[in-house]
Amino acid sequence: MLTLNCTKAAADFFSTTKKISPLEVAPKQSIAESMVESNAPLQWQWQVRAIKVNGKNVLVAMGYQTRFSITLSALKKAMTNHF
């Protein structure tokens, strides 16, 4: 299972101006707690942050277990199918 934990800026990036969002509210527990409770044999958790670089939106996704990170640039706001 792939879980993306978004900051407020990243969640706003995925939402449209009409506040329609494809995101679900996270459970009230930490990442480590959710991994212990999960019965899934393989679960990936990623932190997603949205920042501005030279006035353009950039998403930074970092894996919880490995700290491997990916930067995604040239994305337009609310274009979730490109993500």
For each residue, the residues with C-beta under 8 A, 3 or more apart:
1: 38 40 42 43 44
2: 44 46
3: 34 43 44 45 46
4: 46 48 61
5: 26 31 45 46 47 48 64
6: 10 11 14 23 48 49
7: 10 11 47 48 49 50
8: 11 12
9: 12 13 49 50 51
10: 6 7 13 14 48 49 50 59
11: 6 7 8 14 15 21 23
12: 8 9 15 50
13: 9 10 50 57 59 75 77 78
14: 6 10 11 21 22 23 78 80 83
15: 11 12 19 20 21 23 78
16: 19 20 21 77 78
17: 78
18:
19: 15 16
20: 15 16
21: 11 14 15 16
22: 14 80
23: 6 11 14 15
24:
25:
26: 5
27: 34
28:
29: 33 34 37
30: 33 34
31: 5 34 35 45 64
32: 35 36
33: 29 30 36 37
34: 3 27 29 30 31 37 38 45
35: 31 32 38 43 45
36: 32 33
37: 29 33 34
38: 1 34 35 43
39:
40: 1 43
41:
42: 1
43: 1 3 35 38 40
44: 1 2 3 63 64 65
45: 3 5 31 34 35 63 64 65
46: 2 3 4 5 61 62 63 64
47: 5 7 61 62 64
48: 4 5 6 7 10 59 60 61
49: 6 7 9 10 59 60 61 62
50: 7 9 10 12 13 57 58 59 60
51: 9 57 58 60
52: 55 56 57 58
53: 56 58 73
54:
55: 52
56: 52 53 73 74
57: 13 50 51 52 73 75 76 77
58: 50 51 52 53 71 72 73 75
59: 10 13 48 49 50 71 72 73 75 83
60: 48 49 50 51 69 70 71 72
61: 4 46 47 48 49 69 70 71 72
62: 46 47 49 67 68 69 70
63: 44 45 46 66 67 68 69
64: 5 31 44 45 46 47
65: 44 45
66: 63
67: 62 63
68: 62 63
69: 60 61 62 63
70: 60 61 62
71: 58 59 60 61
72: 58 59 60 61 75 83
73: 53 56 57 58 59
74: 56
75: 13 57 58 59 72 79 82 83
76: 57 79 82
77: 13 16 57
78: 13 14 15 16 17
79: 75 76 82 83
80: 14 22 83
81:
82: 75 76 79
83: 14 59 72 75 79 80
